Amino acid sequence: MKLHELKADKGARRKRTRVGRGIAAGKGRYAGRGIKGMGARTGGGVPNYFEGGQLPLVRRLPFKRGFTNIFRIEYQEVNIGDLNDVFAAGDTISGVELAAKGLIRKANQPYAVLGGGELKIALTIKAHRFSKTALAAIEAAGGKTEKLELLVKGAHATVKKLRKEDLAKLADKA
């Protein structure tokens, strides 16, 4: 078979409907748009959100939808299974080493060690947070964990450092 012998399957290519080209063409006179009204006009038509005069869904819902927690901390995640191939036994691992090896993006942002995979070597791991399965796996492999203090600034630091009793005292004064 040659390139000039190729052709589309029967029915794959259909002629487009030419509207407004006379009665004999099948879509003459009003060109399939009916007589008058919004649908007959150029640029007209019912918008997708229109519900036939019923109060639209967007107007039925309340204005406030959820909230954004301004004190949320985004942790970068590292699975213990990924540490086997990258580090040697007895290594001490911190954010700088993890970032250098490409396991996390930024060394100065908080990161958490999760229990995905299996740890086969003993490592000393420093992190801001450990999952329970990760702690168990690291200790089972003969490694050690060291929890780093989370450095927070601004209002977040104020809220985090105050204990519940202190917050209650502040609330009583106000």
KARA-V755593 format. One record per pair of residues at least 12 apart in sequence whose C-alpha atoms are under 7 Angstrom apart, sorted by the first residue. I is the first residue (numbers start at 1). J is the second residue. Records with the same first field share a line. If there is no record, write none. Layout:
I=J + J
This chain:
19=31
71=156
75=110 + 111 + 112
76=104 + 110 + 111 + 112
77=111 + 112 + 113 + 114
78=103 + 112 + 113 + 114
79=113 + 114 + 115 + 116 + 117
80=113 + 114 + 115 + 116 + 117 + 118 + 119 + 134
81=116 + 117 + 118 + 119
84=119 + 120 + 121
89=121 + 122 + 123
90=122 + 123 + 124
91=123 + 124
92=123 + 124 + 125
93=124 + 125 + 126
94=125 + 126 + 127
95=107
110=128
111=127 + 128 + 129
112=127 + 128 + 129 + 130
113=127 + 129 + 130 + 131 + 134
114=130 + 131 + 134
115=131 + 133 + 134
119=137 + 138 + 141
120=141
121=141
122=141 + 142 + 143
123=143 + 144
124=143 + 144 + 145
125=144 + 145 + 146
126=145 + 146 + 147 + 148
127=146 + 147 + 148
128=147 + 148 + 149 + 150
129=147
